[in-house]
Amino acid sequence: MAYVLKGRPTECIACDALAAGVGTRSLVLHRGKTAFVMLNRYPYNTGHLMICPVRHLKDPGEMTDGELLETMRLVARCSDLLRRTMNAAGINAGLNLGAASGGSVDHLHFHVVPRWVGDTNFMPVVAGTKTLVEMLDGTWRRLRAEVASW
């Protein structure tokens, strides 16, 4: 509900997070040369990550070859990370481009979402809410311990 009631942000949440640096407050887990990884503040599932280019871009067609390579390497590494640390049985990875796609953040980003068999239950359907099994700062600490050496 915090996301729904807050409305669409006027500032860039990705650029703001990057400027704040790696930490639990920003939810940034890793910063590379041209791309970075952060936890989604309003996750679909516990461990939901966003991989963003450092440059503020809106479309993958604007990315350099270096940005594309580092971003896709981070998608692969994060998929492995979530399988190992969260015992994910599967991964949803992708992006939403433009308002009609459901995208609400103008900064280009790829979602990497851990999935488990049976992770969809009655709560979203009956109660209109999603439950998470871990607070964001706890997830950040657990994942950061793994990515600190990247």
Summary of the structure (lengths in Angstrom):
residues: 150
radius of gyration: 15.0
end to end distance: 34.1
largest distance: 45.1
contacts: 400
relative contact order: 0.19
helix: 39%
strand: 18%
